Amino acid sequence: MAKVSSILTLLLNNNNMTREELKRLWFNLPHPTPKKEVRVIKVSKLGENHYECKKVRDDKAGYSTYSSSWKTFDEALEFARKLMKDTPEFSIIIN
């Protein structure tokens, strides 16, 4: 973010562009899409009797996560399987 900020400052100081013109320019520049689409449901142990089931999606539509905590591994895995049943394009990773 600092790099973008310094570029904007440089453009403002040297090109006589207004802030609105810079915003318009920035939002009209092509932005690269994610290198690789990620759609996973990750089950991981966070501590003693503390497991997390986290659903992560990162693709051209954007980035989103959803997580829930469980007391046992079996509960977390069962929830991950339920999520996968609802969204079959996701895969389960056990960490």
C-alpha positions as CSV (number, residue, x, y, z in Angstrom):
1,M,0.0,0.0,0.0
2,A,2.9,2.4,0.7
3,K,4.2,1.9,-2.8
4,V,0.8,2.9,-4.3
5,S,0.6,5.9,-1.9
6,S,4.1,7.1,-3.0
7,I,3.1,6.7,-6.7
8,L,0.0,8.8,-6.1
9,T,1.9,11.5,-4.3
10,L,4.4,11.6,-7.1
11,L,1.7,11.9,-9.7
12,L,-0.1,14.6,-7.7
13,N,3.1,16.7,-7.2
14,N,4.5,16.4,-10.8
15,N,1.6,16.0,-13.1
16,N,-0.9,18.6,-12.0
17,M,-3.6,15.9,-11.7
18,T,-6.4,16.4,-9.2
19,R,-7.3,13.7,-6.7
20,E,-10.5,12.9,-8.6
21,E,-8.5,12.4,-11.9
22,L,-6.1,10.1,-10.1
23,K,-8.9,8.1,-8.6
24,R,-10.5,7.7,-12.1
25,L,-7.2,6.7,-13.5
26,W,-6.5,4.2,-10.8
27,F,-9.9,2.5,-11.1
28,N,-9.6,2.3,-14.9
29,L,-6.2,0.6,-14.8
30,P,-6.3,-3.1,-15.5
31,H,-5.7,-5.1,-12.3
32,P,-4.3,-8.6,-12.5
33,T,-6.6,-11.4,-11.5
34,P,-5.3,-13.9,-8.8
35,K,-2.6,-16.1,-10.0
36,K,-4.4,-19.3,-8.9
37,E,-8.0,-19.7,-7.8
38,V,-8.2,-21.1,-4.2
39,R,-11.3,-22.9,-2.9
40,V,-10.5,-24.9,0.2
41,I,-12.1,-26.0,3.5
42,K,-9.2,-26.3,6.0
43,V,-9.5,-28.2,9.3
44,S,-6.8,-27.4,11.7
45,K,-5.9,-27.8,15.4
46,L,-5.5,-24.5,17.2
47,G,-5.0,-25.8,20.7
48,E,-6.0,-28.4,23.2
49,N,-9.7,-29.2,22.5
50,H,-9.8,-26.4,20.0
51,Y,-10.3,-27.0,16.3
52,E,-11.1,-24.7,13.4
53,C,-13.0,-25.3,10.2
54,K,-12.2,-22.5,7.7
55,K,-13.6,-22.0,4.3
56,V,-11.5,-19.9,2.0
57,R,-12.3,-18.6,-1.5
58,D,-9.9,-16.4,-3.5
59,D,-10.7,-16.0,-7.2
60,K,-11.5,-13.3,-9.7
61,A,-14.7,-12.4,-7.8
62,G,-12.7,-11.6,-4.7
63,Y,-11.6,-13.0,-1.4
64,S,-13.7,-14.4,1.4
65,T,-13.3,-16.5,4.5
66,Y,-15.7,-18.2,6.9
67,S,-14.5,-20.0,10.0
68,S,-16.1,-21.8,12.9
69,S,-14.6,-23.3,16.1
70,W,-15.2,-26.8,17.5
71,K,-14.1,-28.8,20.6
72,T,-13.3,-32.0,18.8
73,F,-11.6,-32.9,15.5
74,D,-14.6,-35.1,14.5
75,E,-17.0,-32.2,14.9
76,A,-14.8,-30.0,12.8
77,L,-14.4,-32.6,10.1
78,E,-18.1,-33.4,10.0
79,F,-18.9,-29.7,9.5
80,A,-16.2,-29.5,6.8
81,R,-17.9,-32.4,5.0
82,K,-21.3,-30.6,5.3
83,L,-19.8,-27.5,3.8
84,M,-18.2,-29.5,1.0
85,K,-21.6,-31.2,0.3
86,D,-23.1,-27.7,-0.2
87,T,-20.2,-26.5,-2.3
88,P,-18.6,-29.4,-4.2
89,E,-16.1,-27.2,-6.0
90,F,-14.2,-26.9,-2.6
91,S,-11.7,-29.4,-1.3
92,I,-10.9,-30.4,2.3
93,I,-7.4,-29.9,3.7
94,I,-6.5,-31.3,7.1
95,N,-3.7,-29.4,8.8
